[in-house]
C-alpha cells in the first residue's frame, strides 16, 4: 500500500492574529487538516472465495473490503488482462454503511468470476485509486478450487459462451477465388488503353490517260486567247496535252522527245493512219513554235479539236490491242480445227 503525499499548510504568523481565540481556532484547524490528510487507506479484510468445493463453471465473487478516509471516493483505475480460462465480470465498488463517528468509510470491491480449471491461479492485478493517486496495487490470489468426483463428474463442463469457429471449405473457396480472378482480369483487360488505329487512306482513283486529256481539253475550251503570242501559247499547250497523253498511255516520254523521235518510238504501236494524224498534229504545233508561223485567229480552236480527235483515235487502237491481249489464245490444234 502506498501513502499519499500530502500538501503542507502554513499557519498564519503571530503578527496576523488579533486575539487569542483566533490563534486557538487556527491551531485547531491545522491539527484537524493534518489528521485528515495523514490517514492512509488500507485493506481491512479480504474474503477471496467462499469456502467449500466448487465446480467448473461455478459463478463466484471475489470481495475486497477497504477502509478509506471519509470524503474520498475510490475508483477502479486499471484492470489487467485475465487468464483465458476464467471469465471475469466488471469490478464494482460500493460503499457500505459508514460507522457512526468514525473518520473512515468502508468500501467493498465485488469482482464476479467464473472458474474453468482446478489448478491454482491468481487474479490479474487491479489498481484502485482516487484520481491520479493509486491507493492499492496488488494481485489477489485465488485458492485451489476443489471439484467433486464420482457420480457428479458430468457436472464438470465448460459453460463459457460458445465461440464461433469458421471452417473453410476449400473446393468452393478455390472455385470462387478463380472466378473472381477471371472476372477481375477480364475487367482490367476491357479497361486497358487501346491504340488508336488510323484508318487506311482511301486511294483516290486516278483518271485514265484519255480521261485526263479530255479534262484538259475541256479546261482549255474556256481559255480566252488574246493576240498572236497568246495564240502560239494556246497551240503549244494543246500539243503538250497530246504528248502527255502518249506518256501516260503507253509510257513513251513524248514531252521530252522531238516529233520524229516520238513517231519512231510509236512504230508498230499504231496504224499508219493514226500515226499520220499524230504527226500532223505535232508538226503543226512545231511550225507555230519553232518556225514562228503566224496562224489565223480561228486556228487555235481548230487545233484544239484536232488534238482531241488524235487522242481519241490513239485510244481506240490501244484499247483494241488491250482486248486482244486479254483474250485467250487458241492453240495450233484449235486453230486447225
ABEGO torsion letter per residue (X at the ends): XBBBBBBBBBBBBAAABABAAAAAAAAAAAAAAAAAAABBBBBABBBABBBEBBBBGBBBBBBBBBBBBBGBBBBBABBBBBBAABBBBBBBBBBBBBBBGBABBBBBBBBBBBBABABBBBBBBBBBBBEABBABBBBBBBBBBBBBBEAAAAABBBABBBBBBBBBBAAAAAAAAAAAAAAAAAAAAAABBBBBBBBBBBBBBBBBAAAAAAAAAAAAAABBBBEAAAAAAAAAAAAAAAAAAAAAAAGBBAAABBAAAAAAAABGABBAAAAAAAAAAAAAAAAAAAAGBBBBAAAAAAAAAAAAAAAAAAAAAAAAAAAAAABBBBBAAAAAX
